[in-house]
Amino acid sequence: MNTTLQKMSRRTEPYILGAIIALSLLIQARSGQFFTGNNLVDLARSMTVPGLFAVGAMIVIVSGGIDVSFPAIASLSMYITTKILLAADYSGPVILAYIIGGVLGLLMGLFNGVLIGYFRFPTLVVTLGTSSLFIGIMQGVLAARELPVPPAMFDHGTAKLFSAYNTQLGLSSDMPVQILLLVAVLAVTAFLLRSTMLGRGIYAIGGDEVSAKRAGFNVFGTKMFIYGYVGVIAGIAGIARACMMRNAHPTNLQGIEMIIIAAVVLGGTRVTGGVGTLTGTMFGMALMTIMSNSLILLGIPTYWQKVFTGAIIIIGTGVSARQAMAKRAKPRKASPSPSKAPQSQEASK
């Protein structure tokens, strides 16, 4: 029983869930609008694309890196895809847009992977550089401007699973079909991390890259997969964003990376690598979304979200660093010497 309680105390998810419940009840008490159907649907809608980004960011942080290029990958993938489909006067199914966006994201992600895995450049430095590179290509080479989306993407953006109504205020909100993408990505990633050697390799590399290599994990191949997979998720997220907004805006995803990283860290993913769960990541993303969308219901200026985000990154980094130091400083239990082993066996008899 004590062991179970100790394990629970080390997990972040119960505390984040408690914070979500407490904040939700506070907002409900102050405004009376939090638990209305349309507000809950609006929160789910706001969390869809950031939730996709958070899955990718969590994998990178678990592996011991920090990726800040995913918004640029999403933006460039979305913009090129939209230009291609508009130029071809495409009117077929929207799946082609997701395929093109995913392939473009994969190529950009693999570019990150080569620089990080093969040349061993620092992840943060590489992704800062490639982020600037991708944005520069979009705004300079492609002369990016806001574009309308093709009919297939527009129709996909207006599709809904159901509508929720607030009879008190006369408002309604639609649950977008794009949330199914988040569910699918979560399911695939959960299987990958929990049930495959590749997933174990991701955690092993984040815990200790040298030890992971000695244990037989293909460090370079795993890193290539990580950044390629994150690129695919970013490309898909960019298409989903364009569909939901019904336009391809080249800059409306810039700056979102800090909120995503803060949510992942808040959910218990250790910035030093090796520790993190999808459940905690989604809880962290939910709390950040509630803070972003519902501060106005408490009468709190929205700029406090930036204060909250910065504090989370500082505190989360500090806690992770302290945990890593404590783990390294913890003395290992001495194993019994061979001469004493027979005596203990005899005593047990």
C-alpha positions in Angstrom: 0.0 0.0 0.0 2.8 2.4 0.9 4.6 1.6 -2.3 1.5 2.4 -4.3 1.1 5.7 -2.5 4.7 6.6 -3.1 4.4 5.9 -6.8 1.3 8.0 -7.0 3.0 10.9 -5.2 5.8 10.8 -7.8 3.3 11.1 -10.7 2.2 14.5 -11.9 -1.1 13.5 -13.5 -3.2 13.5 -10.3 -2.1 17.0 -9.4 -2.7 18.4 -12.8 -6.2 16.8 -12.9 -6.9 18.3 -9.5 -5.8 21.7 -10.8 -8.1 21.3 -13.8 -11.0 20.4 -11.6 -10.4 23.2 -9.2 -10.0 25.8 -11.9 -13.1 24.6 -13.7 -15.1 24.9 -10.5 -13.8 28.4 -9.8 -14.7 29.6 -13.3 -18.1 28.0 -13.1 -18.7 29.6 -9.7 -17.6 33.0 -11.0 -19.3 32.9 -14.4 -21.8 30.1 -14.5 -20.8 29.4 -18.1 -17.9 26.9 -17.9 -19.8 23.6 -17.9 -22.2 24.7 -20.7 -22.2 22.6 -23.8 -20.9 25.2 -26.1 -18.0 26.2 -23.9 -16.8 22.6 -23.5 -17.0 22.2 -27.2 -15.1 25.4 -27.8 -12.4 24.2 -25.4 -12.1 20.8 -27.3 -11.9 22.7 -30.6 -9.2 25.0 -29.3 -7.2 22.0 -28.0 -7.3 20.0 -31.3 -4.3 21.4 -33.2 -2.2 22.3 -30.0 -2.9 18.8 -28.8 -1.4 17.3 -32.0 1.7 19.5 -31.5 1.9 18.5 -27.9 2.2 14.8 -28.8 5.1 15.5 -31.1 6.8 17.8 -28.6 6.4 15.3 -25.8 8.2 12.6 -27.8 11.1 14.9 -28.5 11.4 16.0 -24.9 11.2 12.4 -23.7 14.1 11.6 -26.0 16.2 14.3 -24.4 15.7 17.2 -26.9 13.7 20.4 -27.3 12.1 21.0 -30.7 10.9 24.5 -31.6 10.5 24.0 -35.3 7.2 22.3 -35.5 5.1 25.4 -36.0 7.3 26.4 -38.9 7.0 22.9 -40.4 3.2 23.0 -40.0 3.0 26.5 -41.6 5.2 25.7 -44.6 3.6 22.3 -45.2 0.1 23.9 -45.0 1.1 26.8 -47.3 2.8 24.7 -50.0 -0.1 22.2 -50.0 -2.7 24.9 -50.4 -0.7 26.5 -53.2 -0.4 23.2 -55.0 -4.1 22.3 -54.7 -5.2 25.8 -55.7 -2.9 25.8 -58.8 -4.3 22.4 -59.8 -7.9 23.5 -59.2 -8.3 20.4 -57.1 -11.8 19.4 -56.1 -11.3 15.8 -54.9 -11.3 14.4 -51.3 -9.4 16.1 -48.6 -7.2 13.1 -47.9 -4.8 14.3 -50.6 -4.2 17.5 -48.7 -3.3 15.5 -45.6 -1.0 13.2 -47.6 0.9 16.1 -49.2 1.1 17.9 -45.9 2.3 14.8 -44.1 5.0 14.1 -46.7 6.3 17.6 -46.6 6.4 17.5 -42.9 8.2 14.2 -43.0 10.9 15.6 -45.3 11.5 18.6 -43.0 11.5 16.4 -40.0 14.1 14.1 -41.5 16.2 17.1 -42.3 16.2 17.9 -38.5 16.9 14.3 -37.8 20.0 14.2 -40.0 21.5 17.3 -38.4 20.7 16.0 -34.9 21.3 12.3 -35.2 24.1 12.1 -37.7 26.0 15.3 -37.1 25.1 15.3 -33.4 24.2 19.0 -33.3 22.2 20.2 -30.3 18.5 19.8 -30.8 17.5 23.3 -29.7 20.1 25.0 -31.9 19.2 22.9 -34.9 15.4 23.5 -34.6 15.9 27.2 -33.9 17.9 27.3 -37.2 15.5 25.2 -39.3 12.5 27.1 -37.9 14.0 30.3 -39.2 15.0 28.6 -42.5 11.5 27.2 -43.1 9.8 30.6 -42.3 12.3 32.4 -44.5 11.5 30.0 -47.4 7.8 30.6 -46.9 7.9 34.4 -46.6 10.9 35.1 -48.9 11.0 32.4 -51.7 7.2 31.8 -51.8 6.2 35.4 -50.9 3.6 34.0 -48.6 0.3 35.7 -48.2 -3.1 34.6 -46.9 -4.8 32.2 -49.2 -8.3 30.7 -49.5 -8.3 27.0 -49.1 -9.5 24.6 -51.9 -13.2 23.4 -51.8 -12.2 20.0 -50.3 -10.4 21.7 -47.4 -13.2 24.2 -46.9 -15.8 21.5 -46.7 -13.7 19.5 -44.4 -13.4 22.6 -42.1 -17.1 23.1 -41.9 -17.9 19.4 -41.2 -18.9 18.7 -37.6 -19.5 15.7 -35.4 -22.3 17.4 -33.4 -23.4 20.8 -32.2 -23.8 22.0 -28.6 -26.2 24.8 -27.6 -26.3 27.3 -24.8 -29.9 28.2 -24.4 -29.2 30.8 -21.8 -27.0 32.9 -24.1 -28.4 31.7 -27.4 -25.0 30.4 -28.6 -24.0 27.1 -30.3 -20.7 25.5 -31.1 -19.8 22.7 -33.5 -17.4 19.8 -32.6 -15.0 19.7 -35.5 -14.2 16.3 -37.2 -10.5 17.2 -36.9 -10.6 16.2 -33.3 -10.7 12.6 -34.6 -7.2 13.2 -35.9 -6.0 14.0 -32.4 -7.7 10.8 -31.1 -6.0 8.7 -33.8 -2.6 10.2 -33.3 -2.9 9.6 -29.5 -3.8 6.0 -30.1 -1.0 5.3 -32.5 1.6 7.1 -30.3 0.4 5.3 -27.2 0.8 2.0 -28.9 4.2 3.0 -30.2 5.5 4.1 -26.8 4.0 1.4 -24.7 4.2 -1.7 -26.8 7.2 -1.5 -29.2 11.0 -1.7 -28.8 11.1 1.6 -30.7 9.1 3.3 -27.9 11.4 1.8 -25.3 14.3 3.1 -27.3 12.9 6.6 -27.2 12.7 6.5 -23.4 16.1 4.9 -23.1 17.9 7.5 -25.3 16.3 10.2 -23.2 17.4 8.6 -20.0 21.0 8.0 -21.1 22.0 7.9 -24.7 25.3 6.1 -24.1 23.7 3.4 -22.0 20.9 3.0 -24.7 23.6 2.5 -27.3 25.4 -0.1 -25.2 22.0 -1.9 -24.6 21.7 -2.3 -28.4 19.3 0.5 -29.4 19.9 2.1 -32.8 20.3 5.7 -31.6 20.7 7.3 -35.0 17.7 5.3 -36.5 15.5 6.1 -33.5 16.3 9.8 -33.7 15.5 9.8 -37.4 12.2 8.2 -36.7 11.4 10.7 -33.9 12.0 13.8 -36.0 10.4 12.3 -39.1 7.3 11.3 -37.0 7.1 14.7 -35.4 7.3 16.3 -38.9 4.4 14.2 -40.1 2.3 15.2 -37.1 3.2 18.8 -37.7 2.3 18.6 -41.4 -1.1 17.0 -40.6 -1.7 19.6 -37.9 -1.0 22.4 -40.3 -3.6 21.1 -42.8 -6.1 20.6 -40.0 -5.5 24.2 -38.8 -6.0 25.6 -42.4 -9.2 23.6 -42.8 -10.6 24.8 -39.4 -9.7 28.4 -40.1 -10.8 28.0 -43.8 -7.7 29.9 -44.9 -4.0 29.3 -45.2 -2.4 32.1 -43.1 1.4 31.9 -43.1 2.0 33.4 -39.6 -0.9 32.4 -37.3 1.0 29.5 -35.8 4.2 31.5 -34.9 4.9 31.7 -31.2 2.8 28.7 -30.2 5.8 26.5 -29.4 6.4 28.0 -26.0 2.8 27.3 -24.9 3.1 23.7 -26.2 6.4 23.1 -24.4 5.0 24.6 -21.2 2.0 22.2 -21.4 4.2 19.2 -22.0 6.5 20.1 -19.0 3.4 20.9 -16.9 2.1 17.4 -17.6 5.2 15.8 -16.0 7.5 15.3 -19.0 11.0 15.8 -17.7 13.0 18.3 -19.8 16.2 16.2 -19.2 14.5 13.3 -21.0 13.5 9.7 -20.2 10.2 10.5 -18.3 6.8 11.5 -19.7 3.3 10.3 -20.5 0.7 11.1 -23.0 -1.9 11.3 -20.3 0.0 14.0 -18.4 0.7 15.8 -21.7 -3.0 16.0 -22.5 -3.8 17.1 -19.0 -1.2 19.8 -19.2 -2.6 20.9 -22.6 -6.1 21.0 -21.2 -5.0 23.2 -18.3 -3.2 25.6 -20.7 -6.2 25.7 -23.0 -8.6 26.4 -20.1 -6.2 29.2 -18.9 -6.0 30.6 -22.4 -9.7 30.5 -23.2 -11.4 31.1 -19.8 -9.3 33.8 -18.1 -11.8 36.4 -19.5 -14.6 34.6 -17.6 -12.7 35.3 -14.4 -12.1 38.9 -15.3 -8.3 38.3 -15.6 -6.3 40.0 -18.4 -5.1 37.5 -21.0 -1.5 38.7 -20.8 -1.3 36.7 -17.5 -1.2 33.6 -19.6 2.3 34.6 -20.7 3.4 35.0 -17.1 1.9 31.6 -16.3 3.6 30.0 -19.3 7.0 31.4 -18.4 6.7 30.4 -14.8 5.8 26.8 -15.9 8.9 26.5 -18.1 11.2 27.9 -15.4 9.7 25.7 -12.6 9.5 22.6 -14.8 13.1 22.9 -15.9 14.2 23.5 -12.3 12.3 20.5 -11.0 13.6 18.3 -13.8 17.2 19.4 -13.1 16.8 18.8 -9.4 15.3 15.3 -10.0 18.2 14.4 -12.4 20.8 15.6 -9.9 19.2 13.7 -7.1 19.0 10.5 -9.2 22.7 10.8 -10.1 23.7 11.5 -6.4 21.6 8.6 -5.0 24.0 5.9 -3.8 23.5 2.4 -5.3 22.7 -0.4 -3.0 25.7 -2.6 -2.6 25.2 -6.2 -3.8 26.1 -9.0 -1.4 29.6 -10.4 -1.9 30.0 -13.9 -3.3 31.5 -15.1 0.0 28.4 -14.0 1.9 25.8 -15.4 -0.5 26.0 -19.0 0.7 25.7 -18.0 4.3 22.4 -16.1 3.6 21.1 -19.1 1.7 21.9 -21.3 4.6 20.3 -18.9 7.0 17.1 -19.0 4.9 17.0 -22.7 5.2 
